[in-house]
Amino acid sequence: MPAAHPTDARLLVLHTLRLKGFTEAGPVADSTGMAAADVEDELRGVGDGGLAQRREGRVSGWSLTPAGRAAHAEAIATELEAAGARASVAGGYQRFLALNGDMLGVCTDWQMRPSGESQVLNDHEDPEYDAGVIARLSAIHDQVLPVTATLEASMARFGRYGPRLAAALDRVAAGQREWFTKPVIDSYHTVWFELHEDLLCTLGIERASESHP
């Protein structure tokens, strides 16, 4: 079996900035598995090259410039062809989409619960209800792991998603409710959304034009 295609460190940092939109070096290191010092070096390099910019202030972080977004799109398309992985990634994307509707439904049911004939905010005071939603999330997790494994087999950078999803699910199961959908941490929904965006970016698909099964 041929080895999975590795992603160049600089492209990996650019790609992670593209997926996260605006972030600090720490989350980039956590997402990629790179050493924090190496991420900092790459961020300075892409910053000096005009591909990314840092904003200081109450909320500080890095984001791609327009030139960076263009360079990233070109480099990701080139990488996909060099890896010979288009068919594999496209297949993984279709399998992911088949699970995405269920995932969105589970997230909605985590945030809201039925009350009579209407829906109310889930106050998480019903352990049986929450346990049922977590069980559904766990079932989706079992189905998405083979998808991430197939993607990883052709492009190594997809290999981080399985462990990140598993870590979030473990926290949810341990009673840390915020790790289900909270947006500012590596919650299950955050990582799922990032995987979705990664597949779209890699295949050059605009989210607005995305077709669903």
Buried (B, 14 or more C-beta within 10 A) or exposed (E): EEEBBEBEBBBBBBBBBBBBEEBBBEBBBBBBEBEEEBBBBBBEBBBEEEBBBEEEEEEEBBBBBEEBBEBBBEBBBEBBEEBEBBEBBBBBBEBBBEBBEBBEEBBEBBBEBEEEEEEEEBEEEEEEBBEEBBEBBEEBBEBBBEBBBBBBBBBBBBBBBBEBBBEBBEBBBEEBBEBBBBEEBBBBBBBBBBBBBBBBBBBEBEEEEEEEE
